[in-house]
Amino acid sequence: MQDIRFRSMRPMDGHPGIQRKIGRRLFPFRTKFGTGFTLIEIMITMSIMFIIMGTVANSGADRRMQFNISINQEKLRALISRAKSLSMNSLFQAGSQDCGYGVHLDQNRAIIFIDRGPVCDHRFNGGEQVLGSSNEVIPKEGIYFADMTSGAAVPGTFGGDGTADIVFLPPDPTTYVNADSNRDITLGVIASTASMDQVKVIVERSGLITTRSR
């Protein structure tokens, strides 16, 4: 009689399968070895995972920005080189009043224009003919152009009016920077971020066009 009452108080004795099913419901994180994770352990693990994911995401964004900067640097170099080539070709056009070709830049755009006579001042004054959207570079969002010739770049430091002009006159060609044939110019392609990533395009008075990573 005592055995019957004692066993009735513990009806799951002798039924390990039922005990395992109930245990799995009450402790879903338990392993087959009977151990498990506490709530604090799970929260710590998730925090570490979020930190790693954030680091990877930031690293990817930085690489994309550096890639975009390099692409814009090459586009700007190619645009200036094209203006130089067009200037050389204009020498052989009979009856042409073109003094040369140049690139007009501000913080958010670079475009090729024609420095046309009869009076050529080697500057872009707004009335010159431009060659259209296929001959311009608009930097991607978060990137801008700047004149870094005299030191650290600040947005909109292209001379007094916030612009710069590079004009090539055949046959040598003679290079004019803001109507001055005796100066070089260092153009910056800069990311407007805390890291201030930047690369450079250098145009020398000899007409040589080079790039620099820093």
PERAWO-V494399 format. One record per pair of residues at least 6 apart in sequence whose ideal C-beta (glycine too) atoms are under 8 Angstrom apart, sorted by sequence separation. I is the first residue (numbers start at 1). GAP is how many residues later the second one is. D is the distance in whole Angstrom. If there is no record, write none. Layout:
BEGIN
((I | GAP | D) (I | GAP | D))
END
This chain:
BEGIN
((7 | 6 | 7) (12 | 6 | 6) (24 | 6 | 7) (30 | 6 | 4) (90 | 6 | 6) (104 | 6 | 7) (115 | 6 | 8) (130 | 6 | 8) (139 | 6 | 6) (147 | 6 | 7) (156 | 6 | 5) (158 | 6 | 4) (168 | 6 | 7) (169 | 6 | 8) (175 | 6 | 7) (177 | 6 | 5) (190 | 6 | 7) (191 | 6 | 4) (202 | 6 | 8) (203 | 6 | 5) (204 | 6 | 8) (12 | 7 | 6) (23 | 7 | 7) (29 | 7 | 5) (103 | 7 | 6) (104 | 7 | 6) (115 | 7 | 6) (146 | 7 | 4) (168 | 7 | 6) (169 | 7 | 7) (174 | 7 | 6) (177 | 7 | 7) (178 | 7 | 8) (190 | 7 | 7) (191 | 7 | 7) (202 | 7 | 7) (29 | 8 | 5) (37 | 8 | 8) (90 | 8 | 5) (103 | 8 | 7) (146 | 8 | 7) (167 | 8 | 7) (168 | 8 | 8) (177 | 8 | 5) (190 | 8 | 4) (201 | 8 | 7) (202 | 8 | 5) (27 | 9 | 6) (103 | 9 | 6) (104 | 9 | 5) (146 | 9 | 6) (166 | 9 | 7) (167 | 9 | 4) (189 | 9 | 7) (201 | 9 | 8) (202 | 9 | 7) (12 | 10 | 8) (90 | 10 | 7) (102 | 10 | 7) (103 | 10 | 8) (146 | 10 | 8) (147 | 10 | 5) (166 | 10 | 7) (188 | 10 | 5) (189 | 10 | 5) (201 | 10 | 6) (202 | 10 | 6) (90 | 11 | 7) (101 | 11 | 6) (102 | 11 | 6) (113 | 11 | 5) (144 | 11 | 6) (146 | 11 | 6) (147 | 11 | 5) (165 | 11 | 7) (166 | 11 | 6) (188 | 11 | 8) (189 | 11 | 7) (200 | 11 | 7) (201 | 11 | 8) (101 | 12 | 7) (102 | 12 | 8) (116 | 12 | 7) (146 | 12 | 7) (147 | 12 | 7) (165 | 12 | 7) (167 | 12 | 8) (188 | 12 | 6) (189 | 12 | 7) (199 | 12 | 7) (200 | 12 | 4) (29 | 13 | 8) (87 | 13 | 4) (101 | 13 | 6) (102 | 13 | 5) (115 | 13 | 7) (116 | 13 | 7) (145 | 13 | 8) (164 | 13 | 7) (165 | 13 | 6) (187 | 13 | 7) (199 | 13 | 7) (200 | 13 | 8) (87 | 14 | 4) (101 | 14 | 7) (114 | 14 | 6) (164 | 14 | 6) (165 | 14 | 7) (186 | 14 | 5) (187 | 14 | 4) (199 | 14 | 6) (200 | 14 | 8) (86 | 15 | 4) (100 | 15 | 5) (113 | 15 | 4) (114 | 15 | 5) (186 | 15 | 8) (187 | 15 | 7) (199 | 15 | 7) (98 | 16 | 6) (99 | 16 | 4) (113 | 16 | 6) (114 | 16 | 8) (186 | 16 | 5) (187 | 16 | 7) (198 | 16 | 7) (84 | 17 | 8) (98 | 17 | 7) (99 | 17 | 6) (113 | 17 | 5) (114 | 17 | 7) (147 | 17 | 6) (185 | 17 | 7) (83 | 18 | 4) (98 | 18 | 5) (99 | 18 | 5) (112 | 18 | 7) (113 | 18 | 7) (184 | 18 | 7) (185 | 18 | 5) (83 | 19 | 6) (97 | 19 | 6) (98 | 19 | 7) (111 | 19 | 5) (112 | 19 | 5) (159 | 19 | 6) (166 | 19 | 7) (184 | 19 | 7) (83 | 20 | 5) (97 | 20 | 4) (100 | 20 | 7) (102 | 20 | 7) (104 | 20 | 4) (111 | 20 | 7) (184 | 20 | 5) (97 | 21 | 6) (99 | 21 | 3) (164 | 21 | 7) (184 | 21 | 6) (100 | 22 | 8) (102 | 22 | 7) (183 | 22 | 6) (80 | 23 | 5) (99 | 23 | 7) (112 | 23 | 4) (164 | 23 | 8) (182 | 23 | 6) (79 | 24 | 6) (111 | 24 | 6) (112 | 24 | 7) (181 | 24 | 7) (111 | 25 | 4) (86 | 26 | 7) (104 | 26 | 8) (110 | 26 | 6) (111 | 26 | 8) (177 | 26 | 7) (109 | 27 | 6) (110 | 27 | 5) (109 | 28 | 7) (175 | 28 | 7) (177 | 28 | 7) (83 | 29 | 5) (109 | 29 | 5) (175 | 29 | 7) (82 | 30 | 7) (108 | 30 | 7) (175 | 30 | 5) (79 | 31 | 6) (108 | 31 | 7) (175 | 31 | 7) (175 | 32 | 5) (79 | 33 | 7) (174 | 33 | 8) (76 | 34 | 6) (149 | 34 | 8) (173 | 34 | 6) (110 | 35 | 6) (149 | 35 | 7) (153 | 35 | 5) (172 | 35 | 7) (108 | 36 | 6) (109 | 36 | 8) (149 | 36 | 5) (107 | 37 | 5) (108 | 37 | 7) (149 | 37 | 5) (153 | 37 | 6) (155 | 37 | 7) (166 | 37 | 6) (107 | 38 | 6) (147 | 38 | 7) (148 | 38 | 5) (106 | 39 | 7) (107 | 39 | 7) (124 | 39 | 7) (147 | 39 | 7) (148 | 39 | 7) (168 | 39 | 7) (105 | 40 | 6) (147 | 40 | 7) (148 | 40 | 4) (124 | 41 | 5) (146 | 41 | 7) (147 | 41 | 7) (123 | 42 | 5) (145 | 42 | 6) (146 | 42 | 4) (122 | 43 | 7) (145 | 43 | 7) (123 | 44 | 8) (145 | 44 | 6) (146 | 44 | 6) (122 | 45 | 4) (145 | 45 | 8) (153 | 45 | 7) (143 | 46 | 6) (144 | 46 | 6) (122 | 47 | 7) (143 | 47 | 7) (107 | 48 | 5) (143 | 48 | 6) (144 | 48 | 6) (107 | 49 | 5) (120 | 49 | 8) (142 | 49 | 6) (143 | 49 | 7) (106 | 50 | 8) (139 | 50 | 7) (142 | 50 | 6) (148 | 50 | 8) (107 | 51 | 7) (142 | 51 | 7) (106 | 52 | 6) (115 | 52 | 5) (148 | 52 | 6) (82 | 53 | 7) (105 | 53 | 6) (115 | 54 | 7) (122 | 54 | 4) (107 | 55 | 7) (123 | 55 | 7) (79 | 56 | 7) (106 | 56 | 6) (123 | 56 | 5) (79 | 57 | 7) (106 | 57 | 5) (122 | 57 | 4) (79 | 58 | 5) (105 | 58 | 6) (106 | 58 | 8) (121 | 58 | 6) (104 | 59 | 6) (105 | 59 | 5) (104 | 60 | 8) (105 | 60 | 8) (76 | 61 | 5) (104 | 61 | 5) (105 | 61 | 8) (75 | 62 | 5) (103 | 62 | 7) (102 | 63 | 6) (103 | 63 | 5) (102 | 64 | 6) (72 | 65 | 7) (102 | 65 | 3) (101 | 66 | 7) (102 | 66 | 7) (72 | 67 | 5) (100 | 67 | 5) (101 | 67 | 6) (72 | 68 | 6) (99 | 68 | 8) (100 | 68 | 5) (71 | 69 | 8) (76 | 69 | 7) (100 | 69 | 4) (99 | 70 | 6) (100 | 70 | 6) (72 | 71 | 6) (68 | 72 | 5) (100 | 73 | 7) (68 | 74 | 8) (69 | 74 | 6) (102 | 74 | 8) (68 | 75 | 6) (65 | 77 | 7) (65 | 78 | 8) (91 | 79 | 4) (87 | 80 | 8) (88 | 80 | 8) (90 | 80 | 6) (91 | 80 | 5) (87 | 81 | 4) (87 | 82 | 7) (88 | 82 | 6) (105 | 82 | 7) (83 | 83 | 7) (87 | 83 | 5) (88 | 83 | 7) (84 | 84 | 5) (83 | 85 | 6) (88 | 85 | 6) (80 | 86 | 6) (87 | 86 | 5) (84 | 89 | 6) (76 | 111 | 7) (76 | 113 | 6) (73 | 116 | 5) (72 | 117 | 5) (69 | 120 | 6) (69 | 121 | 8) (80 | 121 | 7) (69 | 122 | 6) (68 | 123 | 8) (80 | 123 | 6) (84 | 123 | 6) (77 | 124 | 5) (76 | 125 | 5) (84 | 125 | 7) (65 | 126 | 5) (73 | 126 | 4) (73 | 127 | 8) (65 | 128 | 7) (69 | 128 | 6) (73 | 128 | 6) (81 | 128 | 6) (69 | 129 | 7) (70 | 129 | 7) (80 | 129 | 5) (69 | 130 | 6) (66 | 131 | 6) (65 | 132 | 6) (77 | 132 | 6) (62 | 133 | 7) (77 | 134 | 6) (62 | 135 | 8) (74 | 137 | 8) (73 | 138 | 6))
END
